[in-house]
């Protein structure tokens, strides 16, 4: 229900998380989860600190966002690999789930 309503109120004009959460009557944390759910379904939710809010993104913006996500994942995988190389007493080895990383 909330996810569908969020999809309806997103426009091409940025709206802050606070404004969107108030419109939906949900917490900030719940709003962030809803945004992630929409993104997983392919809804082009774009966020910009410059514009200070969320809005529907263009294809070009979403390609840029996708590239940023891939970069963040690659950086996180470097950390995971470093942790695997340096075993701390009591720490279990982390399993890699994706061999392509």
N, C-alpha and C positions, 0 to 999 in steps of 0.2 A: 504494500500500500504506500509506504513512505517513499520507496524507491521510484515508483511510478509518478508520484506527485513531484518529486525532485526533478525527474526528467522533464516534466511539464513546465516547471517554473524556471529552469535554466534557459537563458537567452544568450544573445551575442554580446550583451552588456555584462561586465563583471559585477558579481555580488559577493560580499564578504561572507565568510563562514557564519558569522554572527547573524547576519540578515537571513541567510538561508535556513539556519537552524531555528530561528524565531518563526519564520514562515511555516516551517514543517512542525514546529512544536517538539523538537528533539534536542538532545544534548550535542555539544560540539563533537564529542567522540563518536556518537551515533551517526552524525552527518558525514564524518570522514569515512566511516565504514560504508555508508550508502554510496558515496562518491566512488570508492574502490569497487563496489559491486557493479555500478554502472559502467565503469571503465572495463571491467572484466567481460561485460556483455557487449563491448564495442562502442559504447556511447562516447563521443569525443569530448569528454570533460577536460577542459584546459584550465590550468591555474597559473597565475602570474603574480609574483610579489610586486612587480612594477605596477600592475593594474590593481593590485590588492583585491583579488577575488577569483571566483570560479565562473566560467562561462563555457558555452559551446565553442569548441575550437575548429579552425579550418584544417583541411587535410595537411597543409604544409606545417602548421603548428603541431599537429599530432605526430607527424613524422619526426619532428625535432624532439618532442617529448619522448617518443619511443627510443630514440638514440640516447637521450639522457638516461633513461631507465636502464638500457643495456650497459651503459658506462658504469652506472652505480652498481649494478650486479657484478660486473667484472672486478670492480674495486673491492667489493665485499668478499668475493671469492679469493682474492689475494690474501685477505685477512684470514679467511678460513684455512687456506693452505699453509700460511705461516703458523697458525695455531696447531695444525696437524704435525708440522715439522718440529715444533717445540712442545713436547709433552710436559705438562705441568703435573706434579705428583697428585694422583687422585683424579686426574682428568681422563675421560675416555676419548678415544680417537673419533673424530667426526667423520661421518660417512659422506662421501660425495654422491649426490643423487643424479647429477647430469654429467656424463663423461665429456660433453662438448665444451665445457667451461674451461 
